Amino acid sequence: MKQQIAHISLVVDDYDEAIQFYTQKLNFKLIEDTQLSDVKRWVIVAPPGSTSGCNLLLAKASTEEQKSRVGNQTGGRVFLFLFTDDFWRDYKNMVANDIKFVRDPSEEEYGTVAVFEDLYGNLWDFIESKKNA
């Protein structure tokens, strides 16, 4: 048996502003943007260099309940984990692109890590694992 998680759904306010943030600020690649109805699109983005594995499905909030979760899908806990092969290169680029870091870089047992917010306030761990070295 073989299974994998293909996408993680991230609830957003607006498709286009989310696409712009992820592709312009974080340099993600727009994998797919398909119109499904007058109000619904299938939008997938992925980090640069990601050739397989889990991607983000940007899902526009359509109900008041969903809108209340935008930016806080996990009650303020770090929600997503972005790994890199060169922490300082990418960290400097992210700072230059006005990414807001809420926890400064630190050296941990498992690698170099910092925490940043996406455009809605979701928290991300940004990590270069010592396993990559």
N, C-alpha and C positions, 0 to 999 in steps of 0.2 A: 504494500500500500504506500502511496506517496501523496502527501498533501502539502500545501503551503498557504500562507496568508498572502494574498495578492495586493490588496489595497486597504488602507486605513482611511475611513471617512472623516474629514475635517469640516465641521459646520462653519460656513462663512456668511457674511452679510451680502456680499456681491461677488459674482464670478470674476468680473473683469479686474476689480481692484485686488482680488486675491491672486489672480494670474500675474498681474503686474508686480506685486510684492515678491512672489516666489521666483519669478523669472528674472526680474530686474535687480532685486536686492540680494537674494540668495543664490542667484545664477542657476536655479533649477531649470530643467528642460520641460517644455510643454509637450507631453506625450500624446494627448488626445483632447479635443474640444469638440464634442458632437452635440448638436441641438436635438433634444429628445421630444420637446413640446414647446409651446409658446413661452413657458417659464422655467423649464428644466433642461439642464445640460449635463453631459457626462464629461467631466474635466479631470484629467489626470496629469500630475506633475511629478518629476523625479529629480533627485540631486544629480549634479554633474558627475559623469563617469559611472553612474549606476546602470548596469546592464541587465540585471535581473533582481528579483526580490520584491519586497513590498514598496509600493508607491503611495502617494497621497491622492485620494479622490476628494476634490473640492466640491462640497455639497452645500448649495444655498439653502439657508434656513427658510422654511415655508410656513411654519406655524409659530404662534407666540411662544410655545414651549421650546421649540428649536431655537428661536431667536434669543431666548434667555440663556442659552448654553454657548452662544458664540463667544469665544475667548476664554471660556471657563468650563471646558468639557470634563475636567477632572477635579473640580473644586480647588484649584490653585496649585495642585501638585504638578511637577514636571510631567509632561504628557508625551513628548516625542524625543527621540534620541538620534542626533545626526552625527555620524562618524566621518572622520576625515583621515587622509594619509599625511597631511601637513597642517597641524593645528595653527601655527603662527602665520603661515601664508594666508590661510582662509580667515583667521581671526582678524588680521589687518584689513583684508578686503571687506569683511562684514562691517567693521567699525567705519571704514571709509564710505560704506553704503548706508550709514546711519542706522544700523541694527542696534537695538537697545539691549545691552548686557546688564542683567540684574545681579549677577554674581561674577566677580572677577575670575580670570584664569587661575587655576591652582594645579599643583602636581599631586596626584593621588596615587594610591597603590596600583590602580588599574590603568592610569594614564593621565593626560592633561585634559582638563575639563573647565568649561565655563557655562553659564546659563544665560540664554537670551529669550526675549519675547518676540513673537511674531506680530503681525500688524494688528491682531485682535487681542493680544495679551496672553495667548497660550505660551506656556513655558517649555523650552527645549533645552536638553543637555547637548552641548557641542563638545565632542570628544575625539581625541587621538588616543587610541588604545595602545598600551605598551606591547600588545600582541602584534601590532602592525610594524613595530620597529625591527 
